[in-house]
């Protein structure tokens, strides 16, 4: 993985792609936001600030209020990598988010996605 390139991806440019992905599978933006808020501790207002300032993923995760302690329960393969084995903490959090969005798009129940 090219760490510098991945770190500099803008959350504001990927978020609309997440929306498109989940909506095309019959899920809602509200459900997507719930998943993002669960993982990062952001709320609607604080996440919008990150979008408005065009924060890259490194900044987005470094400034996250609190990464959910149950995030380590997110396991599986995303983009060819086993998320629980990714050593770089920022890339691991990005892949956690990708995995959660995938699960949402695949119709998994919210209780399961949020590791309740």
Residue pairs with C-beta under 8 A, 6 or more apart in sequence:
1 81
1 88
1 91
3 88
3 91
6 57
6 90
6 91
6 94
7 56
7 57
7 58
7 90
8 56
8 57
8 58
9 56
9 57
9 94
10 54
10 55
10 56
10 57
11 50
11 51
11 55
11 56
11 57
11 60
12 50
12 51
12 52
12 54
12 55
14 57
15 51
18 32
18 101
19 29
19 32
21 101
21 105
22 28
22 29
22 31
22 32
22 101
22 104
22 105
23 29
24 105
25 104
25 105
25 106
25 107
26 107
27 104
27 105
27 107
31 104
31 110
32 101
32 104
33 44
33 47
34 110
34 114
35 97
35 100
35 101
35 104
35 113
35 114
36 42
36 47
36 97
36 100
37 43
37 44
37 47
38 68
38 100
38 114
39 67
39 68
39 71
39 93
39 96
39 97
39 100
40 47
40 60
40 61
40 64
40 65
40 66
40 67
40 68
41 64
41 65
41 66
41 67
41 68
42 50
42 64
42 65
46 65
50 59
50 60
50 63
55 63
57 90
57 94
58 90
61 67
61 90
61 93
61 94
62 90
64 93
67 93
70 114
70 115
71 93
71 96
72 84
73 115
74 83
74 84
74 96
74 99
74 100
74 115
75 82
75 83
75 84
76 82
76 83
76 99
77 83
78 95
78 98
78 99
78 102
79 95
79 98
81 95
83 92
83 95
83 96
83 99
86 92
86 95
100 113
103 112
103 113
104 110
104 113
